[in-house]
């Protein structure tokens, strides 16, 4: 009996292990293909006299420089500065975007009045505001954060407004019948109902902000990942440049994965 019971308990575990193994194979294959393409590209750069100077982009030199910069702490210092700028800009975008999105979603006249202006502004490249940011802000850091805000605020606004538009009107009607105040309706009904949409908008905003960060840091700053790329390019240190690009990709991937984890964990809806 005990043997049969153990066999019955082991079967789900074996199926779960087989499922994880089967799903990990495509991931491993994709990573292997990426590394192979990188290696082939490095070989082609090194063997062609016209591009031999760019051989530092190959996996060997790039990874060696990556670990060297990590051991010296330079990589962490540059990353910390860039993450601070992105998080500052993203926080301001959330503070501006969520209330604005709620107002647009709740007030039809406001939605109609802001539709064309907001869509027009959204389609302007955030980097187009660079000359204005340099004139308005006394320091480079403030100008960079402003550019990040201009990149990140629109996904937050539109995702929030879209979430508000999907709320079942009966929920708000029940809240009014229970004499809930406007603030209580927002905190107890609207915010929980749009949580998943807002978090998705923040995830999109973070991705856009991280992409805009590097060219924004080409401004007159002397720190950050964008500055490090510019400096490596000017000094023709292509292994260092490739290591910084690798760092940007790893940080961006990690941030997106964390956002996805938060959405899965906290992106709930009323009634679930």
QUIFEN-V84486 format. One record per residue. N is the residue number from 0. PSI is psi as a letter, one per 30 degrees, with the letter a starting at -180 (999 if undefined). Layout:
# QUIFEN-V84486
N/PSI + N/PSI
This chain:
# QUIFEN-V84486
0/e + 1/e + 2/e + 3/e + 4/e + 5/e + 6/e + 7/e + 8/e + 9/f + 10/e + 11/e + 12/e + 13/e + 14/e + 15/e + 16/e + 17/e + 18/e + 19/e + 20/e + 21/e + 22/f + 23/f + 24/e + 25/e + 26/e + 27/e + 28/e + 29/e + 30/e + 31/e + 32/e + 33/e + 34/e + 35/e + 36/e + 37/e + 38/e + 39/e + 40/e + 41/e + 42/e + 43/e + 44/e + 45/e + 46/f + 47/j + 48/f + 49/f + 50/g + 51/f + 52/f + 53/g + 54/f + 55/f + 56/f + 57/l + 58/e + 59/d + 60/e + 61/e + 62/e + 63/e + 64/e + 65/e + 66/e + 67/e + 68/e + 69/e + 70/e + 71/f + 72/f + 73/e + 74/e + 75/e + 76/e + 77/e + 78/e + 79/e + 80/e + 81/e + 82/e + 83/e + 84/e + 85/e + 86/e + 87/e + 88/e + 89/e + 90/e + 91/e + 92/e + 93/e + 94/e + 95/e + 96/e + 97/e + 98/e + 99/e + 100/e + 101/e + 102/e + 103/e + 104/f + 105/f + 106/j + 107/e + 108/e + 109/e + 110/e + 111/e + 112/e + 113/f + 114/e + 115/e + 116/e + 117/e + 118/e + 119/e + 120/e + 121/e + 122/f + 123/k + 124/k + 125/e + 126/f + 127/f + 128/g + 129/e + 130/e + 131/e + 132/e + 133/e + 134/e + 135/e + 136/k + 137/f + 138/l + 139/e + 140/e + 141/e + 142/e + 143/e + 144/e + 145/e + 146/e + 147/e + 148/e + 149/f + 150/e + 151/f + 152/e + 153/e + 154/e + 155/e + 156/e + 157/e + 158/e + 159/e + 160/e + 161/e + 162/e + 163/e + 164/f + 165/f + 166/k + 167/k + 168/f + 169/f + 170/e + 171/e + 172/e + 173/e + 174/e + 175/e + 176/f + 177/g + 178/h + 179/k + 180/l + 181/e + 182/e + 183/e + 184/e + 185/e + 186/e + 187/f + 188/e + 189/e + 190/e + 191/e + 192/e + 193/g + 194/e + 195/e + 196/e + 197/e + 198/e + 199/e + 200/e + 201/e + 202/e + 203/e + 204/e + 205/e + 206/e + 207/e + 208/e + 209/e + 210/e + 211/f + 212/e + 213/e + 214/f + 215/e + 216/g + 217/f + 218/a + 219/g + 220/l + 221/g + 222/l + 223/l + 224/e + 225/e + 226/e + 227/e + 228/e + 229/e + 230/e + 231/e + 232/e + 233/e + 234/g + 235/g + 236/i + 237/f + 238/e + 239/e + 240/e + 241/e + 242/e + 243/e + 244/e + 245/e + 246/e + 247/e + 248/e + 249/e + 250/e + 251/e + 252/e + 253/e + 254/e + 255/e + 256/e + 257/e + 258/e + 259/e + 260/e + 261/e + 262/e + 263/e + 264/e + 265/f + 266/i + 267/l + 268/l + 269/k + 270/f + 271/999
